[in-house]
Amino acid sequence: MSAVSLAHISHAFATSDDPKVGIAILDHGPGSRSRPGAVEQLMWEVSKRTSIHVREAPRYIKPTDEALFENPFVVWIGTGGCPPFTPKERASLSRFLRGGGTLLISDASVPGEDEFDASVRREMAAIWSDREWLVLGNDHTAYRTFYLLRSPKGRIGRTQHLEGLMFDDRSPVLYERNDLFGAFGREKFRGWSMPVFPGGDRQRETAFRLGINLVMYATCLNYKRDQVHTTEILRRRNWRIQQPRPIR
């Protein structure tokens, strides 16, 4: 990608008419609208716990919408197999991601159903044929932008790691399979929309912390990666730091 194209994308992110931080939902395949109220609840927590000025309501966008380049944080939620992106859609997503955008992919399907997972791996291989898909270690910046975490939590506990890839010392694509947004939805004037298991309320709180970290990561990228105190904090917690490893 040319320097002119990168500059154009960065300028679009920086000069959006809306100065608030929000989340855009990629409107592709089943599942994109399967977690109503989840983004609003997460962004309310972000505004309550941090100094970020938020836009609570999500925006639903197609891969080729110009609005894609006005939203640095895009989430693709899936519950089943998705049709392939068109060549034009793949080119648009590649331009967005290589220019500084962040895509969080969230598998909201039930355990044992892997159709969405297969779609994700197919599309990421097509868009990022020049990059190795990785299991991300627990020293990844996404685990420490605001809260110090060890592993991803969501509505369920299917995996203990994030996946993704590295590009210019950042991860433009992050993939979680624990139905993160399923932990966030609330019924109007009532309780939570979906139960969280096996860890209940504690697991839900950890999921919110991960969500907040991811918003911070998409907004600030690796601003904390080179802070000296992080390694010392991990050492004192006696965590075993896992390095990213390729998926075979």
N, C-alpha and C positions, 0 to 999 in steps of 0.2 A: 504494500500500500504506500502511496506517495505521501510525502510530508504535508502536501496541500490538503489531501483527504483527511489525514489525522488532525490537522489543525481545524478543519471545518467541523469535524465531529466534536472535538473538545470545545470549540466555541459554542456549538449548539447546546451541549450539556451546561455550559457556564452561563448562557444568556437566555435561558428559558424564561418565558413571561411569568412563570410561577416559581417564586424563590423558595418555596417549601419543598422538603424532601418527601417523596412519595414512592409508591410501588406501582408498576404497571404489570398487568397479567397478560401473558401471551395467549391470545385467543386461538388455540390450535388443538384440535382433537378433544376427546371426552375428558372431562375433569377440570377444565379451565374455570368453570363456574360452580364447582362441587363443594366449595368451602365458603359459603356466604358469611359475611361479617368477620371473617378471620383477619383480613388485612386491616380493617378498621380497628379491631381490638389490639392487634400488634402495634399499630402506629400510635394508638392512644397510650399504650405502655411506653413506647419510645418517647413521646412528648412528656410523660409523667416522670420518667427516670433520667432523662438526659436534657441537654440544652438545645436539641435539634428542633427546629420549627417544621412541623409535619403537615402533610396533606393526608388525612385519614382514608378517604375513599380511593379505591384503586381505579386505575384506568385500564380498559381492555383494548388491546391493540393487536393488529395483525403484523406478521413479520415484515411486510413491505410498507407499513404506514410510516409516513415521515415523522409522526410523533414518537416512533421508536427512539429517535436520536435526541429527544427531549427528556428521556427518562433513563438515567444511568443505572437504575436497578429494575430488572425485569424478572418476573417469576413465571416459570412454566410448570403448571400443576397437571398431573395426568392420572387417570384411573383405568386406562386400557390402551389398546393399540392405537397408534396415530398414523394417519396417512403421511407419506413422505413429504417433506418440504419441496416446493418447486425449485428449480435452479435459481430463479430470481429471489425466492425467499431465503435460500441458503446464502446467496451472495450478500443480501442485506444483513442477515444475522452475523455473517463473518465480518463485514465492515463495522458493524456496531461493536462487536466484541473486541476486535483488534484495535479499535479506536478508543477504548477506555470503558466501554459498558460492561456491566456484570449481569450474567444470567444465572439465577438459582433454579435448578430443576428439582421438583419435589414429587416423589412417587407417592401418591395417595391411594394406591390400590391395596386390596387386602392381601395379607401374607399368602403366598402360594400362587398368586397371579403375577406373571412376569411379562405380559404383553407390552406394557408401557416401558418397562426396563429395556426390552428388545428394541423398541422404537427409539429410545434415547441413544442407545449405543450405535444404532445404525446412522442416526442423524449426526451425532458428534464425529463419527468416523468420516462422514462425508464432508463436514464443514472444516474439521481439523485433521486432515489426513497427514499433515506434517508434524503433528504433536502426539506424544505418548499419553494415553489415558492413565491416571494415577490414583492409587489409594493415598489420601493425604494424611500425613502424620499429625500427632496431637500437638506439634509445635507450630502448626499453621496459624497465620495471623488471624484467621477468622475465629479462632478459639480464644483470642485475647485482646480484641479491639476495645472491649468495655468490661466484660466479665471474663474471669479466668475459668475456662472449661476444659474438660478432658476428652469429651466425645459428644456426638450429636444426639439430641433427644427430640422426640416428637410424640404424636399420639400413640404410636406403637414403638416397639424396640426391635425392629428387624435387623439393623446393622449397627456397628459401633464405630463407624468411620464415615467421613465424607469422601467423595470421589471428585475428580476434576482434572485440570491440566494446568501447567505453568506456561506463562507467556510474558516475557519481560519482567520477571520477578513478581508476577501477580497471577491470580487464578481468575480469569474472566468467566469461567464456567465452574460452578459448584453443584454437586449432585448429592441429594440426601434421599433416603428411602424409608424414612420413619414417619411419613405423613405429618410434617412439621405444622402445617396450617390447620390440620385437623384438631390440634390441641388448642387453637385460639378462638374458635367460633363460640358465640353466646347467643342464646335465645333472647328476644327482646323482652326486657323486664323479668327474665328468668335466669336459670343457671346455664351451665356450659352445654353446648350443642352435642358434644360427643364425649364419651368416657375416655380416659387415658389409662393405659395399662402397659406393663404391670405396676408402674410406680406411682400412680394416682397424682395427687396434688403436687407432690415434690417433683415428679417428672414433668408436669405441666409447667411449673415455674422454671425448670431448667430449659424447657423448650422456648419459653419466652426469652430467657437470657440468650439463647442461641440466636433467636430471631433478631433481637436488638444488636447483637454482635454483627450479624450479617448486614443489617442496615448500615451500621457504622463502617463495615468493610467496603461495601459498595460505594459509600460516600467518600471515604478517606483512603481506600486501598491500603497500602502497606506502611502507613505512617508510623506504626509502632514496631515494625520488624527490627529496626536497628537500635532500639532502646536497650541499654545495657542491663537495666534492672530485670527484664523479663526472664533471662536465663537464670538469674539468681532466685527469683520467685519460684520457678519450676524446680530448681535444685532443692530448695527448702521444703517444697511439697513432696519431694522424693518421687516425682513422676518419671516414668521411663519414656523418654522422648522417642517417638517412632518417626523414622524418616519416610518421605513419600516413596512408594514402591509401585512399579508398573503392574497392571492387571494382565495376567496371562490367560 
